[in-house]
């Protein structure tokens, strides 16, 4: 049986290692979910990505709660909690209403293309001396 004290002690002892793994894992798996949703990949692939990303986000939430349980209330704990909740919300959105996410991604990509079009260099033959 799992002992809460043992899990809490593990979380506190290996905090740097846990955060070093979970922060990029949360961001990358959530990004993967967004990319798969934006590309209209099969629901099975999106679900697989959501499951992995949600596990990472949930692990981060539990890790932060172990710190709250002993009274550590600092800015990094709130930042990590906000990041995990945001990643979890994005993954739930990808499953719950993918059409609106695809629409938002399409708008963002077109705006990015328009913005990058402004910075394109002219051909050397276009310059006049």
C-alpha positions, -999 to 999 in steps of 0.1 A, spaced: 0 0 0 12 35 -7 21 56 22 14 94 19 44 102 40 67 82 18 54 98 -13 56 132 2 92 126 13 101 113 -21 85 144 -37 105 167 -15 138 149 -17 138 147 -55 120 180 -62 146 194 -86 147 161 -106 109 158 -107 105 194 -119 133 190 -144 114 161 -160 78 173 -156 80 209 -167 94 200 -203 72 169 -204 41 189 -197 49 216 -222 60 192 -250 32 167 -246 6 195 -245 22 210 -276 20 176 -293 -17 174 -284 -22 209 -300 -3 199 -331 -21 166 -336 -55 184 -331 -45 212 -355 -35 187 -381 -68 168 -377 -51 136 -369 -72 106 -360 -90 108 -326 -70 78 -314 -37 97 -317 -51 128 -300 -64 107 -272 -31 89 -267 -13 123 -265 -39 137 -241 -36 107 -218 2 111 -216 0 149 -212 -27 146 -186 -7 121 -166 23 146 -166 0 175 -156 -17 155 -128 17 144 -115 28 180 -113 -4 190 -95 2 163 -69 38 173 -66 28 209 -59 1 198 -34 28 180 -14 45 213 -10 13 231 -1 6 203 25 37 213 45 31 250 42 55 259 14 37 288 -3 60 305 -27 59 319 -62 74 288 -79 47 266 -65 20 288 -79 37 290 -112 41 253 -115 5 248 -104 -8 273 -130 13 256 -157 -1 222 -149 -37 234 -147 -33 252 -180 -18 221 -197 -46 200 -183 -72 224 -195 -58 225 -230 -58 187 -232 -94 186 -220 -103 212 -246 -86 191 -273 -109 162 -264 -140 181 -255 -143 206 -284 -115 200 -310 -133 220 -337 -129 253 -318 -92 244 -311 -86 237 -348 -102 271 -357 -81 290 -332 -49 272 -344 -58 281 -380 -63 318 -371 -30 318 -352 -11 302 -380 -25 326 -406 -16 356 -384 19 342 -380 23 338 -417 11 373 -423 34 387 -397 64 368 -411 55 380 -446 63 415 -436 98 406 -427 106 387 -459 136 401 -477 134 415 -512 153 398 -539 187 413 -547 173 423 -582 146 443 -565 171 468 -550 178 499 -571 209 519 -569 
